[in-house]
Amino acid sequence: MLFLRFFLFVISSVFVVAAVLLVAYDIFLIFQVGRWLKPKEPPNDKAVGEQTGESSASIPSTPLVNVPAPVNAQLRIERSRRAIRWAAAAKLVIAAAICALAASSILVVPDGNAAVRISQISGVRPGTLYAGTHWITPLIQRAQLYDVRDKVFSTSAAEGTREKLEVLNVETREGLEVGLAVTVRYRIDPRRLDYVQANLPQPIDQEIVAPVVTSVFRQVAPNYVVRDIFAIKREEFRQHATEIITARLSSDAIVVKEVLLRKVQLPEEYAQGLQGLLLKEQEDDRVTVDQSIEQKKVKIAESQAEAQKVRQIKHAEADAQTRVLMAKAESDSMQYTLPLKQKLIEQSRLEAEARKQTTIQDAEAQAQAKVINSKADDESAKLRSETQNVLVVKNAEAAAQAKVIDGKAELERRNLMADAEAHNIRATAQAEAEELQLEAAALKTNPLLVQYTVAQRLSDKVQIMMVPNDGKFFFTNDVLKSASAALDPLLKGK
């Protein structure tokens, strides 16, 4: 259909051009024939001689050319026959008009557009002509095209931006002026184009959408403070404005798809104050995080101290059990060292208890110091020094108590060792006295035991043999006597 419409317009143009050329050609022929039939006047010889300064005798005479009478009559007959062909030109013009009217009756609505018919008699006709080919009554009806695709209306938050958009400034509840960068996506309702054409001012973008959007945001903004618009209730503010804009534009056959709040431009003074407040909040958050970290460190220290305490208790219990086993083993061999071992076990238990108390006090002092350090920078040094003093005092007290316990244990150990040594000496002396008594009784009954004892203690290389003192019935008596007789001269010679 689009090609047919173009073709009809081309044919109409060709017919008009042909009619104009036909009339022009006829006029040209009539003018040319009239020039041929016009008689020529001879030149004035006298006037020519005066202008050139020569005599009339010196100018040659030119013979006149006369048109034959039959030719002149023929030209006159041809001129009478060459009238302008107005009827043919009128037919061409009528054909061109018919083609033009036929082409005008074809309406092609492109994609993304819709049209409404406007009658010169009854005004806007109901109904919408969508994309495609439609027929209209030429010279009586015309079509008005509307773009029914989504359109975007945007505003700028401040001047001086690259985009040449309308600057939208609103006033908040505090009376501060805030710049808003707003984008509204909308489209015209194609089902109500007859209402749009008959009642709404044109263009709709500038006459309706822009005033409604700006006025709604300026109407809604005084219900909020700057902080609400900027952060806390930003979505609520946008949603409220969207509802009002949608309701107002829908009554004018405009469908609102989306309202976006791209940017909020705060006043310079308020922005600086807000930046300072945000810095303080960040500092507060940092202090809170540091405090949380310190608390976690305190908990870690407490758990470590608790674990150390458990390890020390287990170690002390293991040591005590080991010492108890050793004491039980030694009690079988040394009956008199049992009290000493018991004292040592008691001393170890007391030492473990002292170390446990010292560890607990150290952990508590460290935990208190860490908690105090996390509260404030001004009190940290003072609390730290007090904690250190308490820690030193506790350590000193624990060390003193440990030394006292060690001294008492050492004194008791020495007393027990002395008692054991004295008891051992007494037992040894008693045993030696009994041994002496037994030896005295044995010597009393057998005096030769003295010689035997002396012989045993002379050397380990000397071999002793016990023989009867009377020598009866013993063969070695003669051997010994002969050996003694042989040694006597030698001994005398020396």
C-alpha positions in Angstrom: 0.0 0.0 0.0 2.8 2.4 0.7 4.2 1.8 -2.8 0.8 2.3 -4.4 0.4 5.6 -2.6 3.8 6.7 -3.7 3.0 5.5 -7.3 -0.3 7.5 -7.4 1.5 10.6 -6.2 4.1 10.2 -8.9 1.4 9.7 -11.6 -0.4 12.8 -10.3 2.8 14.8 -10.5 3.5 13.5 -14.1 0.0 14.6 -15.2 0.4 18.1 -13.8 3.8 18.5 -15.4 2.4 17.2 -18.7 -0.5 19.7 -18.6 1.8 22.6 -17.9 4.2 21.6 -20.7 1.4 21.2 -23.2 0.0 24.7 -22.5 3.5 26.2 -22.6 4.3 24.5 -25.9 1.1 25.8 -27.5 1.9 29.3 -26.3 5.4 29.0 -27.7 4.1 27.9 -31.1 1.6 30.8 -31.3 4.3 33.3 -30.4 6.7 31.9 -33.0 4.2 32.0 -35.8 3.2 35.5 -35.0 6.8 36.7 -35.3 7.0 35.1 -38.7 3.9 36.9 -39.9 5.0 40.3 -38.7 6.4 42.5 -41.6 9.9 43.8 -41.3 10.6 47.7 -41.6 13.5 48.8 -43.8 16.3 50.7 -42.0 16.4 54.5 -42.2 19.4 55.4 -44.3 19.5 59.0 -43.4 19.5 58.3 -39.8 22.3 55.8 -40.1 24.4 58.2 -42.1 24.0 60.9 -39.5 25.0 58.6 -36.7 28.1 57.3 -38.5 29.1 60.7 -40.1 28.9 59.5 -43.7 26.8 60.7 -46.5 23.8 58.9 -47.7 25.3 58.3 -51.0 28.1 56.2 -49.6 25.7 53.7 -47.9 24.7 50.9 -50.2 21.0 50.2 -50.6 19.7 46.8 -49.4 16.9 45.2 -51.3 13.7 44.4 -49.4 12.7 40.8 -49.1 9.1 40.3 -49.7 7.3 37.1 -48.5 5.3 35.5 -51.3 1.6 35.9 -50.9 0.8 32.1 -51.0 3.3 31.5 -48.1 1.9 34.4 -46.1 -1.6 33.0 -46.5 -0.5 29.6 -45.4 1.1 31.0 -42.2 -2.1 32.8 -41.4 -4.1 29.6 -41.8 -1.6 27.8 -39.5 -1.8 30.5 -36.8 -5.6 30.2 -36.8 -5.3 26.5 -36.3 -2.7 26.7 -33.4 -5.0 27.6 -30.5 -4.0 26.6 -26.9 -5.2 23.1 -26.0 -6.9 24.0 -22.7 -9.2 21.0 -22.7 -6.4 18.5 -22.9 -4.6 20.3 -20.2 -7.7 20.3 -18.0 -8.1 16.5 -18.5 -4.5 16.0 -17.4 -5.1 18.1 -14.4 -8.3 16.2 -13.5 -6.5 12.9 -13.9 -3.7 14.2 -11.6 -6.3 15.4 -9.1 -8.0 11.9 -9.1 -4.6 10.2 -8.6 -3.8 12.6 -5.8 -7.1 12.1 -4.1 -6.7 8.3 -4.4 -3.2 8.5 -2.9 -4.5 10.8 -0.1 -7.2 8.3 0.8 -4.5 5.7 1.7 -3.2 6.2 5.3 -0.1 4.2 6.3 0.5 4.3 10.1 4.2 3.3 10.9 5.2 1.0 13.7 5.2 2.5 17.2 2.6 5.1 16.2 -1.2 5.4 16.1 -3.5 7.8 14.4 -6.9 9.4 15.0 -9.2 10.7 12.2 -10.3 14.3 12.2 -13.3 15.3 10.1 -13.7 18.8 8.7 -17.4 18.4 9.4 -17.9 16.5 12.7 -14.5 17.0 14.3 -12.5 14.1 15.9 -13.8 10.7 15.0 -13.9 8.0 17.7 -11.6 5.0 17.4 -7.9 4.6 16.9 -6.0 3.7 13.8 -3.1 1.4 14.7 0.0 0.6 12.7 -0.9 -0.6 9.2 -2.9 0.7 6.2 -6.2 2.5 6.6 -8.7 4.3 4.3 -9.8 7.8 4.9 -12.1 10.2 3.1 -9.9 12.7 1.2 -10.5 16.4 1.6 -12.9 15.7 4.4 -10.8 13.7 6.9 -7.2 14.0 7.9 -5.2 11.8 10.3 -3.1 13.0 13.3 -0.2 10.6 14.2 0.9 10.0 17.8 3.9 8.2 19.0 2.6 5.5 21.4 6.0 4.1 22.4 7.5 4.7 25.8 8.9 8.1 26.4 11.2 9.5 29.1 10.9 12.8 30.9 14.0 13.7 33.0 15.0 16.5 35.3 18.4 17.5 36.6 19.3 18.0 40.3 21.6 21.0 39.7 22.7 23.4 37.0 25.9 23.1 35.1 25.4 19.5 34.1 26.1 18.2 30.6 22.5 17.2 30.0 20.3 20.2 29.1 17.4 19.2 31.4 15.0 21.1 33.5 16.4 21.7 37.0 13.9 20.5 39.7 14.4 22.1 43.1 12.0 21.3 46.0 11.7 22.7 49.6 11.7 20.3 52.5 10.0 20.7 55.9 13.0 22.6 57.3 12.8 25.1 54.4 16.0 23.8 52.7 16.1 23.6 48.9 17.0 20.2 47.6 17.7 19.3 44.0 16.1 16.2 42.5 17.1 14.2 39.5 13.9 12.5 38.4 13.1 10.2 35.4 9.5 9.3 34.5 8.8 6.6 31.9 5.4 7.0 30.3 3.4 6.5 27.1 0.1 7.8 25.6 -2.8 5.4 25.9 -3.6 4.6 22.3 -7.2 3.7 23.1 -8.0 7.3 24.1 -6.3 9.2 21.3 -9.6 10.9 20.4 -9.8 12.3 23.9 -6.1 13.5 23.7 -6.7 15.2 20.3 -9.9 16.8 21.4 -9.1 18.0 24.9 -5.4 18.1 25.7 -2.9 20.8 24.7 -0.1 19.9 22.4 2.7 18.9 22.8 1.8 16.7 25.7 5.4 16.3 26.9 5.9 20.0 27.6 2.3 21.0 28.4 1.2 18.2 30.7 3.9 15.7 31.8 6.5 18.2 32.8 4.2 20.5 34.9 2.5 17.6 36.6 5.8 15.8 37.6 7.5 19.0 38.9 4.4 20.1 40.8 3.8 16.7 42.4 7.4 16.5 43.7 7.2 20.1 45.0 3.9 19.2 46.7 5.1 16.0 48.4 8.6 17.2 49.5 7.4 19.6 52.3 6.1 16.5 54.2 9.6 15.1 54.7 12.8 16.4 56.1 16.1 16.4 54.2 17.4 13.3 56.0 14.2 11.3 55.1 14.4 12.2 51.4 18.1 11.5 51.2 18.3 8.2 53.1 15.7 7.0 55.6 12.4 7.4 53.6 13.7 7.8 50.1 11.7 4.9 48.7 8.6 6.0 50.6 9.0 9.5 49.1 9.4 8.1 45.6 6.5 5.8 46.0 4.2 8.5 47.3 5.1 10.8 44.4 4.7 7.9 41.9 1.1 7.2 43.1 0.1 10.9 42.7 1.7 11.3 39.3 0.1 8.1 38.0 -3.3 9.1 39.2 -3.1 12.6 37.7 -1.7 11.5 34.3 -4.0 8.5 34.0 -7.0 10.9 33.8 -5.3 12.5 30.8 -4.8 9.2 28.9 -1.1 9.0 29.9 0.1 5.6 31.3 3.0 6.0 33.8 5.3 3.0 33.7 7.9 4.0 36.2 9.2 6.9 38.3 12.8 6.9 39.2 14.6 9.1 41.7 18.1 9.1 40.4 19.8 11.6 42.6 19.2 13.9 45.5 21.4 17.1 45.6 21.7 18.3 49.1 22.4 21.9 50.1 26.1 22.6 50.4 26.0 23.5 54.1 23.8 20.6 55.0 26.1 18.2 53.0 29.1 19.4 54.9 27.3 19.0 58.3 26.1 15.6 57.2 29.6 14.6 56.2 30.9 15.6 59.6 28.1 13.6 61.3 28.9 10.6 59.2 32.5 10.8 60.1 31.5 10.9 63.8 29.2 7.9 63.3 32.0 6.1 61.6 34.3 7.0 64.5 31.7 5.7 66.9 31.3 2.5 64.9 35.1 2.1 64.9 35.2 2.6 68.7 32.4 0.1 69.1 34.3 -2.4 66.9 37.4 -1.8 68.9 35.5 -2.4 72.1 34.0 -5.6 70.7 37.5 -6.7 69.7 38.9 -5.9 73.2 36.0 -7.8 74.8 36.7 -10.8 72.6 40.4 -10.5 73.6 39.3 -10.5 77.3 37.2 -13.6 76.7 40.1 -15.2 74.9 42.4 -14.3 77.8 39.8 -15.7 80.3 39.5 -18.9 78.3 43.3 -19.1 78.1 43.6 -18.5 81.8 40.9 -21.1 82.5 42.7 -23.5 80.3 46.0 -22.7 82.0 44.4 -23.2 85.3 42.9 -26.6 84.2 46.3 -27.6 82.9 48.1 -26.5 86.1 45.5 -28.4 88.1 45.9 -31.5 86.0 49.6 -31.1 86.2 49.5 -30.7 89.9 47.2 -33.6 90.3 49.5 -35.7 88.1 52.5 -34.6 90.2 50.6 -35.4 93.4 49.6 -38.8 92.1 53.2 -39.4 91.0 54.6 -38.4 94.3 52.0 -40.5 96.1 53.0 -43.5 94.1 56.6 -42.8 94.7 55.9 -42.3 98.4 54.0 -45.6 98.4 57.0 -47.3 96.7 59.4 -45.8 99.1 57.3 -46.5 102.1 57.9 -50.2 101.5 61.7 -49.7 101.6 62.0 -46.7 104.0 59.4 -46.8 106.7 60.7 -43.7 108.4 60.6 -41.4 105.3 56.8 -41.6 105.0 56.1 -38.5 107.0 58.7 -36.6 105.0 57.1 -37.7 101.7 53.7 -36.7 103.1 55.1 -33.3 103.9 56.6 -33.0 100.4 53.2 -33.9 98.9 51.5 -31.3 101.1 54.1 -28.8 100.1 53.6 -29.6 96.3 49.8 -29.3 96.8 50.3 -25.9 98.5 52.6 -24.8 95.8 50.1 -25.8 93.1 47.4 -24.1 94.9 49.5 -21.0 95.2 50.4 -21.1 91.5 46.7 -21.6 90.6 45.6 -18.6 92.7 48.4 -16.5 91.2 47.4 -17.5 87.7 43.8 -16.8 88.4 44.6 -13.4 89.8 46.9 -12.6 86.9 44.1 -13.5 84.4 41.6 -11.5 86.3 43.9 -8.5 86.5 44.7 -8.8 82.7 41.0 -9.1 81.9 40.1 -6.1 84.0 42.9 -4.1 82.4 41.8 -5.0 78.9 38.1 -4.0 79.7 39.2 -0.8 81.2 41.5 0.1 78.3 38.6 -0.3 75.8 36.3 2.3 77.4 38.0 5.6 76.6 41.4 7.0 75.6 41.5 9.5 78.5 41.0 6.8 81.2 43.1 4.1 79.6 46.5 5.3 80.9 45.1 5.7 84.5 43.3 2.3 84.5 46.3 0.7 82.9 48.6 2.0 85.6 46.2 1.0 88.4 45.8 -2.4 86.8 49.6 -2.8 86.6 49.9 -1.7 90.3 47.3 -4.2 91.3 49.0 -6.8 89.2 52.4 -6.0 90.8 50.8 -6.1 94.3 49.0 -9.4 93.5 52.2 -10.9 92.1 54.2 -9.6 95.0 51.6 -11.0 97.5 51.6 -14.3 95.6 55.4 -14.5 95.5 55.5 -13.7 99.2 53.0 -16.3 100.0 54.8 -18.8 97.8 58.1 -18.0 99.5 56.5 -18.3 103.0 55.0 -21.6 102.0 58.3 -22.7 100.5 60.1 -21.6 103.7 57.7 -23.5 105.9 57.9 -26.6 103.7 61.7 -26.4 103.7 61.8 -26.0 107.5 59.5 -29.0 107.9 61.5 -31.0 105.4 64.7 -30.2 107.3 63.1 -31.1 110.6 61.8 -34.3 109.2 65.2 -35.1 107.7 66.9 -34.3 111.0 64.5 -36.5 112.8 65.0 -39.3 110.3 68.7 -38.9 110.5 68.7 -38.9 114.3 66.4 -41.9 114.3 68.7 -43.6 111.7 71.8 -42.8 113.8 70.1 -44.2 116.9 69.0 -47.3 115.1 72.5 -47.7 113.6 74.2 -47.2 117.0 71.8 -49.6 118.6 72.5 -52.1 115.8 76.3 -51.6 116.2 76.1 -51.9 120.0 74.2 -55.1 119.6 76.7 -56.2 117.0 79.5 -55.4 119.4 77.8 -57.3 122.2 77.4 -60.3 119.9 81.0 -60.0 118.8 82.2 -59.7 122.4 80.2 -62.7 123.4 81.6 -64.6 120.4 85.2 -63.5 121.2 84.6 -64.5 124.8 83.6 -67.9 123.8 86.2 -68.1 120.9 89.3 -65.8 121.2 90.7 -67.0 117.8 88.0 -64.9 116.1 90.2 -61.8 116.6 93.0 -63.3 114.6 90.6 -64.4 111.9 89.1 -60.9 111.7 92.6 -59.3 111.5 93.6 -61.8 108.8 90.4 -61.0 106.8 91.2 -57.3 106.9 94.9 -57.6 105.9 94.5 -58.0 102.2 92.2 -59.4 99.6 95.2 -61.5 98.3 95.7 -63.3 101.5 94.0 -66.6 101.8 93.0 -67.8 105.3 92.4 -71.3 106.3 91.0 -72.3 109.6 92.6 -75.4 111.3 92.2 -77.0 114.7 94.5 -75.5 117.3 95.6 -78.9 118.7 96.6 -80.3 115.2 95.4 -83.7 115.9 94.4 -85.9 113.0 95.1 -83.1 110.5 97.7 -83.7 107.8 98.4 -80.0 107.2 99.9 -79.6 110.6 103.1 -81.2 109.5 103.2 -79.2 106.3 102.7 -76.0 108.3 105.4 -76.9 110.8 107.9 -77.7 108.0 107.1 -74.5 106.3 107.6 -72.6 109.5 110.9 -74.3 110.1 112.1 -73.3 106.6 111.1 -69.7 107.1 112.7 -69.2 110.5 116.4 -69.2 109.3 115.4 -66.7 106.5 113.7 -64.5 109.0 116.6 -64.6 111.3 119.1 -63.8 108.5 117.2 -60.6 107.7 
